[in-house]
Amino acid sequence: MIFLKNSNLQTSVYTIGMLFVIIIASMNVLNYTVPKIISYFLLLVAGIHFFLLFTGKYK
């Protein structure tokens, strides 16, 4: 787990939540249990979230 310089409880909860989203989306892509577009959308949202979080734009 990577802890950021400005990490607090809220960003930690968001990060853990996004990790679960990535895991669920990846499982859904592999198992075809949900439409792939939904899983790719979740991965895209998680990717944008991490990009903003690591660049310091997310507050």
C-alpha positions as CSV (number, residue, x, y, z in Angstrom):
1,M,0.0,0.0,0.0
2,I,1.3,3.4,-1.0
3,F,0.6,6.2,1.5
4,L,0.7,9.7,0.1
5,K,2.2,12.8,1.7
6,N,-1.2,14.3,2.3
7,S,-2.8,11.0,3.1
8,N,-5.7,11.1,5.6
9,L,-8.6,8.8,6.4
10,Q,-10.7,10.1,3.5
11,T,-8.0,9.6,0.8
12,S,-7.2,6.2,2.3
13,V,-10.8,5.1,2.1
14,Y,-11.0,6.4,-1.5
15,T,-7.9,4.5,-2.4
16,I,-9.0,1.2,-0.9
17,G,-12.4,1.7,-2.5
18,M,-10.8,2.3,-5.9
19,L,-8.6,-0.8,-5.4
20,F,-11.7,-2.9,-4.8
21,V,-13.3,-1.3,-7.9
22,I,-10.3,-2.3,-10.0
23,I,-10.4,-5.9,-8.6
24,I,-14.1,-6.3,-9.2
25,A,-13.9,-4.8,-12.7
26,S,-10.9,-7.0,-13.6
27,M,-12.8,-10.1,-12.4
28,N,-15.9,-9.1,-14.3
29,V,-13.8,-8.6,-17.5
30,L,-12.3,-12.1,-17.1
31,N,-15.6,-13.8,-16.2
32,Y,-17.9,-11.9,-18.5
33,T,-20.4,-11.6,-15.7
34,V,-21.3,-8.0,-16.6
35,P,-21.1,-6.2,-19.9
36,K,-17.4,-5.4,-20.7
37,I,-18.2,-1.7,-21.3
38,I,-19.2,-1.3,-17.7
39,S,-16.0,-2.9,-16.4
40,Y,-13.9,-0.8,-18.7
41,F,-15.7,2.3,-17.6
42,L,-15.0,1.4,-13.9
43,L,-11.3,0.9,-14.8
44,L,-11.3,4.3,-16.6
45,V,-12.8,6.0,-13.6
46,A,-10.4,4.4,-11.2
47,G,-7.5,5.3,-13.5
48,I,-8.6,9.0,-13.6
49,H,-9.0,8.9,-9.8
50,F,-5.4,7.6,-9.3
51,F,-4.0,10.1,-11.8
52,L,-5.6,13.0,-10.0
53,L,-4.7,11.6,-6.6
54,F,-1.0,11.1,-7.4
55,T,-0.6,14.4,-9.2
56,G,-2.1,16.2,-6.2
57,K,-5.1,17.7,-8.0
58,Y,-7.5,15.6,-6.0
59,K,-8.5,17.2,-2.7
